[in-house]
Amino acid sequence: MSRSKRKTPILPNCQASSEKSEKQKANRKLRRIVKEKLAVPDEELPHKKEISNIWNWGKDGKTFRADLTNKEKTK
């Protein structure tokens, strides 16, 4: 267990455990729109940021936490 202790104390701001489902929804929506736009010639393809807003997801980014003790880094 060489990485049992968190080396870099960067943690999420909220208590959401994961953004996996939100990322899956955003990528599925992007792929569907790109597929539709590829059928029409001379159509611009959208970017992922145009389709979904990451600020509406469960976590609101990450923060560097220098105040953590060694015990809190292992959680």
N, C-alpha and C positions, 0 to 999 in steps of 0.2 A: 504494500500500500504506500507507494512513494508519494502519491498526491492526496493523502488523507487530510492534510491541512491546507486550507485555502491560501495560496501564495499571494494573490492580489486581492485585497479586500474591496472588491467592486460588487455591490449588491443591488437588487431591484428596489425601486422606491415604494412599490405597493406590495401587498401580500399575495398577489396572483402567483400561482405556482408555475405556470407556463403560458407561452403565447403560441403554442403549437397549433391549436385549432384555428386561431385567428389567422395565422400565416397560411394555413392550408386553404381557408376560405378565400383569402386575398389572391393567392396564386391560381386557384381554380377559376375565379372570376376573371383574372387577367388572361389566362389561357383561352377562355371562352370568347372574350372580346377580340383577342388577337386572331383567333381562328375565323371569326366573322369578318374582320377587316381584311384579312388576306384574300378572301374570296372576291373582294372589290378591288380593281386595279387603282393605283395612284392614291391609296388611302394611307394616312399616317398611322403608325402603330403607337398605342399609348404606353406610358411608363407605369410601373407599379405604384408610384407615388400619386399618380393622377387618379387611380382607381380606389385605393383604400387610404385611410388616414390612420397612421399608427398611434396617434394620440387618443384615439377612441378605444384602443385595446386595453387589456387588463393591467399591464404594467406601464408606468409612465417613465420609462428610461431607467438608467442605472446611475449610481453615485459612488464615488470613491469614499470609503469609510476608514479614516486613519485612527478613529477612536476605539476600534474593536480590540478586545483582549484576545489572547491566544485561544481561550476556551470558546469564545464566540466565533472565531474563524473556522473552527472545526464543524460547525453546524451545517 
